[in-house]
Amino acid sequence: MRSIRTRLLVSFSAIIVVLLALSVVFVFMHLTLIKWYKDITTNMIDEYRLTEVSTELTNSFITLAKAINDESLQDRYDGLRAEIQMLFSKLDSSIVNKSSQVAYLGLKNTVNRLAREVDAGINAVREGNISIVGSTYDTALRQSYFVAQNTGVLILNELRYAEQVQANVAQSEFWSRVLGIVLFVLTAIAAAVYSILSSRRIVTPLGKLTKVAQGITGGNFNLSVGRELLDERDETGILARSFNVMIRYLQSTIQELDAEKRGVEKKIVGRTHELQEEQARFLASIYSLPLGFILANTEHVLLLKNDSANAALGLPPGNFSIRTAMQALGDAIDMQGKIEECMTKKETIVSDVEHRNKFLKLFFAPIALSPGSDDMIGYVILLEDVTEARLLERTRDEFFAIASHELRTPLTAIQGNTELIQDFFAEKVKNKEVLSMISDIRNASARLITLVNDFLDVSRIEQHKIKFKNEPISVAAIAKEVVKTFTTAAKEKGLSMHIKTTRLLPDAFGDADHVRQVLINLVGNSVNYTKKGSITITLASEGKFLKTSVTDTGIGISDESKKLLFRKFQQAGRNIYTRDVTRGTGLGLYISKLLIEDMKGTIWLEKSEEEKGSTFVFTLPLASVI
């Protein structure tokens, strides 16, 4: 293979022989130009190799990420990094053209960014962060693309610089021809002609390569180097073949990126279709809900609602917003306040509202960015029309109240007459069976009167028709009265009754009659469900409240039955599902709960163990803090 350098030396050999006096200067000048050109060619080869090494570094990242502990892969990776530094050290000193130096700095920075991205990815894999591999590889591919573009720009500058060198060569040739004419016209002419032919042999391939480089820099990766350049056996052919390899690699990389892009787009289309199906099912569920559904963001902008919301609020279809919903409810509920409360407390708020001859139950629920997150992104409002249930409940309560009221008068007459017969006419009734029947009638009427009174109490309390005379009261004195009331019944069963209190017990604030009623219910339950042992009433002040405890040694309450206490018709026995009609109506705890809560207190079951007894507790505010 005859190199360009060899051809140039041959072209100037005649002048060296003929013009001995100028040989030193001429040879030195041309050898310098040749060296510059060779350095340019070598630099372009090194620059192309830098592109290849960067690409291999990107590919080795994926291989090494899959087998992070493979020492041979790590050695290969370290070798590529070392080769990059070696190429940098060569190019740092060999590039002398200013424009090429600027382009080289851009290429060097891009390669360094690629190396840092790959190093960061490998470190993340070593730390166990596998999820970053994909994004790191995509970033590395993009950096490889930029490396190729920067390399093209740098090679283009080098080629332009080579043209400048060639221009200098042409200028030197010009002066050589002048000197040759003076000293030896024929020799100079021959040398000049040969030099022109040689320069054309150099400039023409470089011009073609320059056009290819300009096309690649402009983003046209479908170009290729002509066969006439590829067949050259000198540095021009090497550079042309290197160009072709680089172009094929870029074309392959772009095809892979396009294929990956199409795959990602296909996945996106499939996932979008799935999301559309999920959205359709979700919206169908929302629109078919019998409950009104309103979804809004934190700025109170309506995002979704169903027709049931319009029906519940009595609004026509069409214009609907959170503001119109608030205006529709008006003063029935502070909707803005409830929304802020649920967002602040991060819990569901339930409110009952009477609106336009309807009874509505509203549920205000916050929406968090993720489960357990404190970042709220909106809220949901559910509206349930409970009008029929409320009317049914009211009708039932009114029926019980009316029936109980109508039954109490004749029952009182029956009880009073049987008591008169027992007290004043017992001697005139000689038949013992008749006396036994009269006693049964009296006891049954007493139980029925208690049942009727409980029904009436529940009705009045639930409808807030009962009046409370709240004032400072001595719960200790009330407890003594209640103990005296049950003394006879307790002695009949062999039970002892006690009151534990401090010497200076403060007064509570409440209604004495209703507190007495609560104590009678609690102590009465203890007497009914205690076969042996004792019943103790304990009084003590705790903070701003007076605590009253009723403890017995009765049969206790099972764990599954505890959660059903304080409900209507629920007795405090061991088996919550079995009713004992001889021991009461099951309304005592329910009535006690309503009365205590209306007096700003609390009542609960503190503890209970089967066959060991139970402790019921209620609190009332102290009179001194009211």
C-alpha positions as CSV (number, residue, x, y, z in Angstrom):
1,M,0.0,0.0,0.0
2,R,1.5,3.3,-1.1
3,S,0.7,6.0,1.4
4,I,0.0,9.6,0.7
5,R,3.3,10.4,2.4
6,T,5.2,8.2,0.0
7,R,3.5,9.8,-3.0
8,L,4.4,13.2,-1.8
9,L,8.0,12.2,-1.3
10,V,8.2,10.8,-4.8
11,S,6.7,14.0,-6.2
12,F,9.4,16.1,-4.7
13,S,12.4,13.8,-5.2
14,A,13.2,15.4,-8.6
15,I,13.3,18.9,-7.1
16,I,15.6,17.6,-4.2
17,V,18.0,16.3,-6.8
18,V,18.0,19.3,-9.1
19,L,17.6,22.0,-6.5
20,L,20.2,20.9,-3.9
21,A,20.6,24.3,-2.5
22,L,16.9,24.6,-1.6
23,S,16.4,20.9,-0.7
24,V,16.8,21.4,3.1
25,V,14.2,24.2,3.3
26,F,11.8,22.6,0.8
27,V,12.0,19.1,2.4
28,F,11.6,20.4,5.9
29,M,8.6,22.4,4.8
30,H,6.9,19.6,3.1
31,L,7.8,17.0,5.7
32,T,6.2,19.3,8.3
33,L,3.0,19.6,6.2
34,I,2.9,15.8,5.7
35,K,3.3,15.3,9.4
36,W,0.4,17.7,10.1
37,Y,-1.7,15.8,7.6
38,K,-0.7,12.4,9.1
39,D,-1.5,13.8,12.6
40,I,-4.9,14.9,11.3
41,T,-5.6,11.5,9.8
42,T,-4.4,9.7,13.0
43,N,-6.5,12.1,15.1
44,M,-9.6,11.3,13.1
45,I,-9.0,7.5,13.5
46,D,-8.5,8.1,17.3
47,E,-11.7,10.2,17.4
48,Y,-13.7,7.5,15.6
49,R,-12.2,4.9,18.0
50,L,-13.4,7.1,20.9
51,T,-16.9,6.8,19.5
52,E,-16.6,3.0,19.3
53,V,-15.2,2.7,22.9
54,S,-18.1,4.9,24.1
55,T,-20.6,2.6,22.4
56,E,-18.9,-0.5,23.8
57,L,-18.9,1.1,27.3
58,T,-22.7,1.6,27.0
59,N,-23.2,-2.0,25.9
60,S,-20.9,-3.4,28.6
61,F,-23.1,-1.6,31.2
62,I,-26.1,-3.8,30.4
63,T,-23.9,-6.9,30.4
64,L,-22.2,-6.0,33.7
65,A,-25.6,-5.0,35.2
66,K,-26.9,-8.5,34.6
67,A,-23.7,-10.1,36.2
68,I,-22.4,-7.5,38.5
69,N,-20.0,-9.9,40.2
70,D,-18.4,-11.2,37.0
71,E,-14.7,-10.2,37.3
72,S,-14.0,-10.7,33.6
73,L,-16.8,-8.3,32.7
74,Q,-15.5,-5.8,35.3
75,D,-12.0,-6.1,33.8
76,R,-13.4,-5.5,30.3
77,Y,-15.3,-2.4,31.7
78,D,-12.2,-1.1,33.4
79,G,-10.2,-1.6,30.2
80,L,-12.7,0.5,28.2
81,R,-12.5,3.3,30.8
82,A,-8.7,3.2,30.6
83,E,-8.7,3.2,26.8
84,I,-10.9,6.4,26.9
85,Q,-8.4,8.1,29.2
86,M,-5.5,7.0,26.9
87,L,-7.3,8.4,23.8
88,F,-8.0,11.6,25.7
89,S,-4.3,12.0,26.6
90,K,-3.3,11.5,22.9
91,L,-5.9,13.9,21.6
92,D,-5.2,16.5,24.2
93,S,-1.7,17.1,22.8
94,S,-2.2,16.3,19.1
95,I,-5.1,18.7,18.2
96,V,-3.7,22.1,17.4
97,N,-6.5,23.7,15.3
98,K,-8.6,26.0,17.5
99,S,-11.9,25.1,15.9
100,S,-11.1,21.4,16.3
101,Q,-10.1,22.0,19.9
102,V,-13.5,23.6,20.6
103,A,-15.3,20.7,19.0
104,Y,-13.0,18.2,20.8
105,L,-13.9,19.8,24.2
106,G,-17.6,19.2,23.4
107,L,-16.9,15.6,22.4
108,K,-14.8,15.1,25.6
109,N,-17.5,16.5,27.8
110,T,-20.2,14.3,26.2
111,V,-18.0,11.2,26.6
112,N,-17.3,12.1,30.3
113,R,-21.1,12.6,30.9
114,L,-21.7,9.2,29.3
115,A,-19.0,7.6,31.5
116,R,-20.3,9.2,34.7
117,E,-23.9,8.1,33.8
118,V,-22.7,4.5,33.3
119,D,-20.6,4.6,36.5
120,A,-23.6,5.9,38.5
121,G,-25.7,3.1,37.0
122,I,-23.2,0.4,38.0
123,N,-22.9,1.8,41.5
124,A,-26.7,1.8,41.8
125,V,-26.8,-1.9,40.7
126,R,-24.2,-2.8,43.2
127,E,-26.3,-1.1,45.9
128,G,-29.3,-3.2,44.8
129,N,-31.2,-0.6,42.8
130,I,-32.1,-2.7,39.8
131,S,-35.0,-0.4,38.7
132,I,-32.5,2.3,37.5
133,V,-30.9,0.0,34.8
134,G,-33.5,0.8,32.1
135,S,-33.4,4.6,32.5
136,T,-29.6,4.6,32.8
137,Y,-29.3,2.6,29.6
138,D,-31.7,4.9,27.7
139,T,-29.7,7.9,28.9
140,A,-26.4,6.2,27.9
141,L,-27.8,5.5,24.4
142,R,-28.8,9.2,24.0
143,Q,-25.3,10.2,25.1
144,S,-23.8,7.7,22.6
145,Y,-25.9,9.4,19.9
146,F,-24.5,12.8,21.0
147,V,-21.0,11.3,21.0
148,A,-21.4,10.2,17.4
149,Q,-22.7,13.7,16.4
150,N,-19.9,15.5,18.2
151,T,-17.4,13.1,16.6
152,G,-18.8,14.0,13.2
153,V,-18.5,17.7,13.9
154,L,-14.9,17.2,15.1
155,I,-13.9,15.2,12.1
156,L,-15.6,17.8,9.8
157,N,-13.4,20.5,11.5
158,E,-10.3,18.3,11.1
159,L,-11.1,17.8,7.4
160,R,-11.5,21.5,7.0
161,Y,-8.2,22.0,8.7
162,A,-6.7,19.4,6.4
163,E,-7.9,21.5,3.5
164,Q,-6.2,24.5,5.0
165,V,-3.0,22.4,5.3
166,Q,-3.5,21.4,1.7
167,A,-3.9,25.0,0.8
168,N,-0.6,25.7,2.5
169,V,0.9,22.9,0.5
170,A,-0.5,24.4,-2.7
171,Q,1.1,27.8,-1.7
172,S,4.4,26.2,-1.0
173,E,4.1,24.5,-4.4
174,F,3.5,27.8,-6.0
175,W,6.7,29.2,-4.6
176,S,8.5,26.0,-5.5
177,R,7.4,26.4,-9.0
178,V,8.6,30.0,-9.1
179,L,12.0,29.0,-7.7
180,G,12.1,26.0,-10.0
181,I,11.4,28.2,-13.0
182,V,14.3,30.4,-12.1
183,L,16.7,27.6,-11.4
184,F,15.4,24.9,-13.6
185,V,12.2,25.6,-15.5
186,L,11.7,22.2,-16.9
187,T,12.3,20.4,-13.6
188,A,10.2,22.8,-11.7
189,I,7.4,22.5,-14.2
190,A,7.6,18.7,-14.1
191,A,7.6,18.7,-10.3
192,A,4.7,21.2,-10.2
193,V,2.6,19.1,-12.5
194,Y,3.3,16.0,-10.4
195,S,2.5,17.9,-7.2
196,I,-0.8,19.2,-8.6
197,L,-1.8,15.7,-9.6
198,S,-0.8,14.4,-6.1
199,S,-2.8,17.2,-4.4
200,R,-5.8,16.5,-6.4
201,R,-5.4,12.8,-5.4
202,I,-5.6,14.0,-1.8
203,V,-8.1,16.8,-2.0
204,T,-10.8,15.0,-4.0
205,P,-11.3,12.1,-1.5
206,L,-11.2,14.5,1.4
207,G,-13.8,16.6,-0.3
208,K,-16.1,13.6,-0.7
209,L,-15.5,12.6,2.9
210,T,-16.3,16.2,4.0
211,K,-19.7,16.1,2.2
212,V,-20.5,12.8,3.9
213,A,-19.5,14.2,7.3
214,Q,-21.6,17.3,6.7
215,G,-24.6,15.1,5.9
216,I,-24.1,13.0,9.0
217,T,-23.8,16.2,11.1
218,G,-27.1,17.4,9.6
219,G,-28.8,14.1,10.8
220,N,-28.9,12.2,7.4
221,F,-27.7,8.7,8.5
222,N,-28.6,7.1,5.2
223,L,-25.4,8.3,3.5
224,S,-22.5,6.0,2.6
225,V,-18.9,6.5,1.3
226,G,-18.4,5.7,-2.4
227,R,-16.8,2.5,-3.6
228,E,-13.9,4.4,-5.2
229,L,-12.8,5.7,-1.8
230,L,-13.2,2.4,-0.1
231,D,-10.9,0.7,-2.6
232,E,-8.1,3.1,-1.8
233,R,-5.1,1.5,-0.1
234,D,-3.8,4.5,1.7
235,E,-4.9,6.6,4.7
236,T,-7.8,7.9,2.7
237,G,-9.1,4.4,2.2
238,I,-8.7,3.7,6.0
239,L,-10.6,6.8,6.8
240,A,-13.3,6.0,4.2
241,R,-13.8,2.5,5.6
242,S,-13.9,3.8,9.2
243,F,-16.6,6.3,8.1
244,N,-18.6,3.5,6.6
245,V,-18.4,1.4,9.8
246,M,-19.5,4.4,11.8
247,I,-22.4,5.1,9.5
248,R,-23.6,1.4,9.7
249,Y,-23.3,1.4,13.4
250,L,-25.3,4.6,13.7
251,Q,-27.9,3.2,11.3
252,S,-28.2,0.0,13.4
253,T,-28.4,2.0,16.6
254,I,-31.2,4.2,15.2
255,Q,-33.1,1.1,13.9
256,E,-32.9,-0.4,17.4
257,L,-34.1,2.8,19.0
258,D,-37.0,3.0,16.5
259,A,-37.9,-0.7,17.2
260,E,-37.8,0.0,21.0
261,K,-39.9,3.2,20.5
262,R,-42.5,1.2,18.5
263,G,-42.6,-1.4,21.3
264,V,-43.0,1.3,24.0
265,E,-45.8,2.9,21.9
266,K,-47.5,-0.4,21.5
267,K,-47.4,-1.0,25.3
268,I,-48.7,2.6,25.9
269,V,-51.6,1.9,23.5
270,G,-52.5,-1.3,25.3
271,R,-52.2,0.2,28.8
272,T,-54.3,3.2,27.6
273,H,-57.0,0.8,26.4
274,E,-56.9,-1.0,29.8
275,L,-57.2,2.3,31.6
276,Q,-60.1,3.3,29.5
277,E,-61.9,0.0,30.3
278,E,-61.2,0.6,34.0
279,Q,-62.5,4.1,33.7
280,A,-65.6,2.9,32.0
281,R,-66.3,0.4,34.7
282,F,-65.6,2.9,37.4
283,L,-67.9,5.5,35.9
284,A,-70.6,2.9,35.3
285,S,-70.4,2.0,39.0
286,I,-70.6,5.6,40.0
287,Y,-73.5,6.5,37.7
288,S,-75.5,3.4,38.8
289,L,-75.1,4.1,42.6
290,P,-78.4,4.7,44.4
291,L,-76.5,7.2,46.6
292,G,-75.6,10.6,45.4
293,F,-71.8,10.8,44.6
294,I,-69.8,14.0,44.4
295,L,-66.0,14.1,43.8
296,A,-64.0,17.4,44.0
297,N,-60.4,18.5,44.4
298,T,-59.0,20.6,47.2
299,E,-59.9,23.8,45.3
300,H,-63.6,22.7,45.4
301,V,-63.6,22.1,41.7
302,L,-66.2,19.4,40.7
303,L,-64.5,16.4,39.1
304,L,-67.4,13.9,39.0
305,K,-71.0,13.4,40.1
306,N,-74.0,11.2,39.3
307,D,-77.6,11.9,38.7
308,S,-78.5,10.6,42.2
309,A,-76.7,13.7,43.6
310,N,-79.1,15.9,41.7
311,A,-82.1,13.9,42.8
312,A,-81.0,14.0,46.5
313,L,-80.5,17.8,46.5
314,G,-83.5,18.5,44.3
315,L,-81.4,20.1,41.6
316,P,-82.2,19.9,37.8
317,P,-79.7,18.2,35.5
318,G,-77.1,20.5,33.9
319,N,-75.3,23.2,35.8
320,F,-73.9,21.6,39.0
321,S,-71.0,22.6,41.2
322,I,-69.9,22.5,44.8
323,R,-71.3,26.0,45.3
324,T,-74.7,25.1,43.9
325,A,-74.8,22.1,46.2
326,M,-74.0,24.3,49.2
327,Q,-76.6,26.8,48.2
328,A,-79.2,23.9,47.8
329,L,-78.6,22.7,51.3
330,G,-78.6,26.3,52.6
331,D,-78.6,26.6,56.4
332,A,-79.5,22.9,56.9
333,I,-75.8,22.1,57.2
334,D,-72.4,23.9,57.2
335,M,-71.2,22.0,54.2
336,Q,-68.0,24.1,53.9
337,G,-67.2,23.4,57.5
338,K,-67.8,19.7,57.2
339,I,-65.5,19.5,54.2
340,E,-62.7,21.3,56.1
341,E,-63.3,19.1,59.1
342,C,-62.9,15.9,57.2
343,M,-59.8,17.2,55.4
344,T,-58.2,18.4,58.7
345,K,-59.0,15.2,60.7
346,K,-58.4,13.0,57.7
347,E,-61.4,10.9,58.5
348,T,-65.0,10.4,57.4
349,I,-67.5,12.8,58.8
350,V,-71.2,11.7,58.9
351,S,-74.1,14.2,59.2
352,D,-77.9,14.0,59.1
353,V,-79.7,16.7,57.3
354,E,-83.4,17.6,56.8
355,H,-83.8,19.2,53.4
356,R,-86.9,19.9,51.4
357,N,-89.1,17.4,53.2
358,K,-86.3,14.8,52.9
359,F,-84.0,13.3,55.4
360,L,-80.5,13.0,54.1
361,K,-77.4,11.3,55.5
362,L,-74.2,12.9,54.2
363,F,-70.8,11.2,54.3
364,F,-67.7,13.5,53.9
365,A,-64.5,11.5,53.2
366,P,-61.0,12.9,52.3
367,I,-58.9,11.5,49.5
368,A,-55.2,11.0,50.2
369,L,-52.5,10.9,47.6
370,S,-51.6,7.4,48.8
371,P,-52.7,5.2,51.8
372,G,-51.3,6.6,55.0
373,S,-50.2,9.9,53.3
374,D,-50.9,13.3,54.8
375,D,-51.2,14.9,51.4
376,M,-54.9,15.3,50.6
377,I,-55.8,15.8,46.9
378,G,-59.6,16.0,47.2
379,Y,-62.7,14.7,48.9
380,V,-65.9,12.6,48.2
381,I,-69.4,13.4,49.4
382,L,-72.0,10.6,49.5
383,L,-75.7,11.6,49.9
384,E,-78.1,8.9,51.1
385,D,-81.9,9.6,51.1
386,V,-83.1,8.0,54.4
387,T,-86.5,9.6,54.3
388,E,-88.4,6.3,54.2
389,A,-86.3,4.8,57.0
390,R,-86.8,7.9,59.1
391,L,-90.5,8.1,58.5
392,L,-90.8,4.4,59.3
393,E,-88.8,4.9,62.5
394,R,-90.8,7.9,63.5
395,T,-94.1,6.1,62.8
396,R,-92.9,3.2,64.9
397,D,-91.8,5.4,67.7
398,E,-95.1,7.3,67.6
399,F,-97.0,4.0,67.6
400,F,-95.1,2.9,70.7
401,A,-95.6,6.2,72.4
402,I,-99.4,6.3,71.7
403,A,-99.9,2.6,72.5
404,S,-97.8,2.9,75.7
405,H,-99.7,6.0,76.7
406,E,-103.1,4.4,76.1
407,L,-102.0,1.2,77.9
408,R,-100.7,2.9,81.0
409,T,-104.1,4.1,82.3
410,P,-105.9,0.7,82.2
411,L,-102.8,-1.1,83.5
412,T,-102.6,1.4,86.4
413,A,-106.2,0.7,87.2
414,I,-105.6,-3.1,87.0
415,Q,-102.6,-2.8,89.3
416,G,-104.5,-0.5,91.8
417,N,-107.6,-2.6,92.0
418,T,-105.6,-5.8,92.5
419,E,-103.6,-4.1,95.3
420,L,-106.9,-3.0,96.9
421,I,-108.3,-6.5,96.7
422,Q,-105.1,-7.9,98.4
423,D,-105.0,-5.2,101.0
424,F,-108.7,-4.9,102.0
425,F,-110.6,-7.9,100.6
426,A,-108.2,-10.7,101.0
427,E,-110.2,-12.2,104.0
428,K,-113.3,-12.3,101.9
429,V,-111.7,-14.3,99.1
430,K,-111.5,-17.8,100.6
431,N,-110.2,-19.6,97.5
432,K,-106.4,-19.6,97.5
433,E,-106.2,-20.2,93.8
434,V,-108.1,-17.0,93.3
435,L,-105.7,-15.1,95.6
436,S,-102.8,-16.6,93.6
437,M,-104.4,-15.4,90.3
438,I,-104.9,-11.9,91.8
439,S,-101.2,-11.8,92.8
440,D,-100.2,-12.9,89.3
441,I,-102.4,-10.2,87.8
442,R,-100.7,-7.6,90.1
443,N,-97.2,-8.7,89.2
444,A,-97.9,-8.9,85.5
445,S,-99.5,-5.4,85.5
446,A,-96.5,-4.0,87.4
447,R,-94.1,-5.4,84.7
448,L,-96.3,-4.0,81.9
449,I,-96.4,-0.6,83.5
450,T,-92.5,-0.7,83.8
451,L,-92.4,-1.7,80.1
452,V,-94.8,1.1,79.1
453,N,-92.8,3.7,81.1
454,D,-89.6,2.6,79.4
455,F,-91.2,3.0,76.0
456,L,-92.5,6.4,76.9
457,D,-89.1,7.5,78.3
458,V,-87.3,6.3,75.1
459,S,-89.8,8.1,72.9
460,R,-89.5,11.4,74.8
461,I,-85.7,11.3,75.0
462,E,-85.2,10.4,71.3
463,Q,-87.6,13.2,70.3
464,H,-85.8,15.6,72.7
465,K,-89.1,16.2,74.5
466,I,-87.8,15.5,78.0
467,K,-86.7,18.4,80.1
468,F,-83.5,18.4,82.2
469,K,-83.3,20.4,85.4
470,N,-79.5,20.5,85.5
471,E,-78.0,21.9,88.7
472,P,-75.4,21.0,91.3
473,I,-76.4,17.6,92.9
474,S,-74.9,15.2,95.4
475,V,-74.5,11.9,93.6
476,A,-73.5,10.3,97.0
477,A,-76.9,11.1,98.5
478,I,-78.7,9.7,95.4
479,A,-76.6,6.6,95.6
480,K,-77.7,6.1,99.2
481,E,-81.4,6.4,98.2
482,V,-80.9,3.8,95.4
483,V,-79.2,1.4,97.8
484,K,-82.0,1.7,100.3
485,T,-84.5,1.0,97.4
486,F,-82.8,-2.3,96.6
487,T,-81.9,-3.4,100.2
488,T,-84.9,-5.7,100.5
489,A,-84.3,-7.4,97.1
490,A,-80.6,-7.8,97.8
491,K,-81.2,-9.4,101.2
492,E,-83.6,-11.9,99.7
493,K,-80.7,-13.1,97.4
494,G,-78.1,-12.9,100.2
495,L,-76.2,-10.0,98.5
496,S,-74.4,-7.2,100.3
497,M,-74.4,-3.6,99.1
498,H,-71.7,-1.0,99.6
499,I,-70.9,2.7,98.8
500,K,-67.3,3.8,98.5
501,T,-66.6,7.5,98.4
502,T,-64.2,10.2,99.7
503,R,-65.0,12.5,102.5
504,L,-65.1,15.7,100.5
505,L,-66.7,14.5,97.3
506,P,-67.6,17.5,95.0
507,D,-71.1,17.9,93.6
508,A,-71.8,17.0,90.0
509,F,-73.8,19.0,87.5
510,G,-77.0,17.3,86.2
511,D,-80.6,16.3,86.8
512,A,-81.0,14.5,90.1
513,D,-84.1,12.5,88.9
514,H,-82.4,11.3,85.8
515,V,-79.2,10.4,87.6
516,R,-81.3,8.4,90.1
517,Q,-83.0,6.7,87.1
518,V,-79.6,5.7,85.7
519,L,-78.4,4.4,89.0
520,I,-81.6,2.4,89.5
521,N,-81.1,0.8,86.1
522,L,-77.4,-0.1,86.7
523,V,-78.0,-1.4,90.3
524,G,-81.2,-3.2,89.2
525,N,-79.2,-5.1,86.5
526,S,-76.6,-6.0,89.1
527,V,-79.2,-7.3,91.5
528,N,-80.9,-9.3,88.7
529,Y,-77.7,-10.9,87.4
530,T,-75.8,-11.5,90.6
531,K,-76.5,-14.8,92.5
532,K,-74.0,-14.3,95.4
533,G,-71.4,-11.8,96.5
534,S,-71.8,-8.0,96.6
535,I,-72.7,-4.9,94.7
536,T,-70.5,-1.8,95.2
537,I,-71.1,1.8,94.1
538,T,-67.8,3.8,93.9
539,L,-67.7,7.6,93.7
540,A,-64.6,9.6,92.9
541,S,-63.6,12.8,91.1
542,E,-61.3,12.6,88.0
543,G,-60.2,15.8,86.5
544,K,-63.3,17.8,85.5
545,F,-65.7,14.9,86.0
546,L,-67.3,12.9,88.7
547,K,-66.9,9.2,88.1
548,T,-69.5,6.7,89.3
549,S,-68.8,3.0,89.1
550,V,-71.3,0.1,89.8
551,T,-69.4,-3.2,90.4
552,D,-71.0,-6.6,91.0
553,T,-69.9,-10.2,91.3
554,G,-72.5,-11.5,88.9
555,I,-72.5,-13.8,85.9
556,G,-70.5,-11.3,83.7
557,I,-70.8,-10.6,80.0
558,S,-69.1,-12.5,77.2
559,D,-66.7,-10.7,74.8
560,E,-68.9,-11.1,71.8
561,S,-71.8,-9.6,73.7
562,K,-70.0,-6.5,75.0
563,K,-70.0,-4.7,71.7
564,L,-73.8,-4.9,71.5
565,L,-74.5,-3.2,74.8
566,F,-76.4,0.1,75.1
567,R,-78.7,-0.7,72.3
568,K,-82.5,-0.9,72.3
569,F,-84.0,-4.0,73.8
570,Q,-80.6,-5.3,74.7
571,Q,-80.2,-6.9,78.2
572,A,-77.0,-7.0,80.2
573,G,-77.0,-10.7,80.6
574,R,-74.3,-13.3,79.7
575,N,-75.9,-14.3,76.4
576,I,-76.8,-11.1,74.5
577,Y,-79.0,-13.1,72.0
578,T,-81.3,-14.7,74.6
579,R,-84.0,-12.5,76.1
580,D,-85.3,-12.9,79.7
581,V,-88.6,-11.1,79.7
582,T,-89.0,-11.6,83.5
583,R,-86.0,-9.3,84.1
584,G,-86.9,-6.2,82.1
585,T,-87.4,-4.7,78.7
586,G,-83.8,-4.4,77.6
587,L,-84.2,-0.6,77.4
588,G,-82.5,0.3,80.7
589,L,-78.9,0.7,79.4
590,Y,-80.1,2.4,76.2
591,I,-82.2,4.9,78.3
592,S,-79.2,5.4,80.6
593,K,-76.9,6.2,77.7
594,L,-79.3,8.8,76.3
595,L,-79.8,10.4,79.7
596,I,-76.1,10.6,80.6
597,E,-75.1,11.9,77.2
598,D,-77.8,14.6,77.3
599,M,-76.2,15.7,80.7
600,K,-72.8,16.0,78.9
601,G,-71.5,12.8,80.4
602,T,-70.3,9.4,79.2
603,I,-71.3,5.9,80.2
604,W,-69.5,2.6,79.3
605,L,-68.7,-0.9,80.4
606,E,-65.3,-0.7,82.1
607,K,-64.7,-4.4,82.5
608,S,-66.6,-7.7,82.7
609,E,-65.5,-11.3,83.1
610,E,-67.8,-14.3,83.0
611,E,-68.6,-15.8,86.4
612,K,-66.6,-12.9,88.0
613,G,-68.8,-9.9,87.5
614,S,-69.0,-6.5,85.7
615,T,-68.3,-2.8,86.3
616,F,-70.4,-0.2,84.6
617,V,-69.2,3.5,84.8
618,F,-70.7,6.8,84.0
619,T,-69.3,10.3,84.4
620,L,-70.9,13.7,84.9
621,P,-69.2,17.2,84.7
622,L,-68.3,18.7,88.1
623,A,-70.5,21.6,89.2
624,S,-67.4,23.7,89.9
625,V,-66.3,23.7,86.2
626,I,-69.7,24.6,84.7
